[in-house]
Amino acid sequence: MRKAVTSILFALSLGVAFFGYKNSQPNDELLLRSKTKACGSVDGCQVEGDMPHTRRTSIFGHEYEWNTTKGSVKVACKPEFFLVGNFICESVNAAAGTDPVS
């Protein structure tokens, strides 16, 4: 019984380490998706430049800050579930803390 519990904990640890490493790596697809989400459907908003001025990655997701014609916008991309699943990106106005898309 003890060996089974040890094996399960070891396998879980390997899974968390693998997905954490995978999530923390830069991802060009997420970069493009975050650029699209920076303005969303806001009229007259355009992203300035091809690269964000701030880029952060961690095991829990990615954060980008884009310069737009409406100001600086923070976009957070996180996995659907704790460490796994498709990434979901949401834009938040970095200065005011409000969602510019709504």
N, C-alpha and C positions, 0 to 999 in steps of 0.2 A: 504494500500500500504506500509506504513512504517513498519507494522508488518511483512509483507512478506519479505521485504528487510532485516530486522533484523534476521528473521529465516534463510534466505539463508546465510547470513554472519556467523551466529552461526554454521550452518552445515559445511560450508567451513573451519571454524576454527577448528572444531572437526576433519575433514578429514586430514587437514595438521598436526595437533597434533598427530593423530593416525599413519599416514604413517611416520612422522618424528621419532616417538618413535620406530616403527617397523624397520626402516632403520638403526637406531643407535645401535641396539642390535647385539652382536657378532653372527656370523653365520658360522657353521662348513662347510657347502657346499661352501660358498664363500672362506673360508680358503683353501680348497682343490683346488678349481678352480684357485685361485691366485697362488698357488704353481705350478700348471701345466703351467700357463702363464709366470712364472718367466723366464723360458728358452725358451719356445716356440719351435721352430724348429732349434735352433742354434746348430751346430755340436759341440760335446765335452762339452756341458754345462750340469751340473747336479746341482740340488738343494741340499745344505748341511743342513741336519737337518729336523726335522718334524714340527718345529714351526718357524715363522718369528722372526727376532730380533727386529722388530718394527711393532706395530699393532695399527692403529688409526681408530676409527669409528666416524661418524657424521651423521646428518640427510640427508646429501647429498651423502653419500657413505662410502666406506671402503678403507683404504690404508694399504698395507703390504710391508715390506722390507725384502727380502730374501737374504741370503748369497748363492752364487752360485760359481762354479768353474771359472766363468768369471768375478766375482766381485759382488758387492752389486746391487741388482735390485729392483726397486720400482714397485709395481703393484697396480694400482688404479681400484677399482670396483665401478661403479656408475649405478643407475637405468637408463633404456632406456629413460624415460621421467623425468620431474622435480623431483618428489618424488615417482613415481609409475613405474611399469614395471619390466621386467627381468633385473637382473644386468648384465652389460657388463664389463669384466675385460680386461685391457690393460697393458702391461709391458712397463716400461720406465727405462732406466739405471739411477739409482739414482745419480751416480757420474758425468756422462757426459751429462745427459739430452737427450740422444738419444735412439731410440727404437732398442734393440739388436736383434729383430726378423727380421727386414727388411734386 
